[in-house]
């Protein structure tokens, strides 16, 4: 099972037994963390994606350690003005080991919308019979092509 989760303003592609580094989270090493902001989940050809998230999906991870990343140098410079500023920065992180990716039996909103559109059939232009995925597309076609 694979998933895409969102945490700390970033998205991560995860699978069980993966190790990822995310922005610093609260908790001690060994504790469990659950992410419910799952944007995509797939298992054996069954793909679910959300708008914006998959309902009933969650990813469980274990905190491995906390740490600080590599040092980066922030250097500001204005030529011919004798202006230079040098500053270093190290970002805090939490290292996680993904333990489980699970999705409940329900369908996501996006999948439900797709099946509704398929069952209703595409929108067709009454003049020429051309089919469109949305009613708006059909209306634009009629206003531009059949005046």
Residue, then its C-alpha position, 0 to 999 in steps of 0.5 A: x500500500x502506498x500513500x501521499x500524506x501532507x504534514x508541515x506544509x509539504x507532501x510525502x510519498x510513503x509506504x510501510x517500512x519507509x523512513x522519512x524526515x518531516x518538519x519537527x513534530x511533538x512526541x518522544x522517540x518510540x511514540x506513535x503518530x497518526x496522519x489523517x491528511x491523506x491525499x492519495x492511497x493505492x493498494x493492488x490496483x485500487x487507487x483512491x484520491x481525494x478532493x482534497x483528502x481521502x475520507x477514512x484513510x490514515x497513515x500510522x508512523x513511529x517517531x525514530x528520532x529528533x534532530x537538526x539538518x545540515x547547516x545552510x548559509x544565508x548570504x546577503x550582498x549588495x554590490x558597490x554598497x559595502x553591504x554583506x550579511x552572513x547568517x547560518x541556519x539549521x532546520x529541526x526535523x523528526x525522523x519517522x518510520x511508517x508502520x501502517x497505511x490503512x483505508x476504510x471500506x468507504x469510497x472517496x468523494x472523487x471516486x463517488x463523483x466519477x461514478x455518478x458522472x458515468x452513471x448519468x452519462x455525459x452531457x450531449x449537445x441537442x443540435x449535433x450530439x457531441x458529448x461533454x464531461x460537464x454541463x458547462x462544457x456543453x453550454x460553452x460549445x452551444x454558445x460558440x458553435x450553434x448561434 
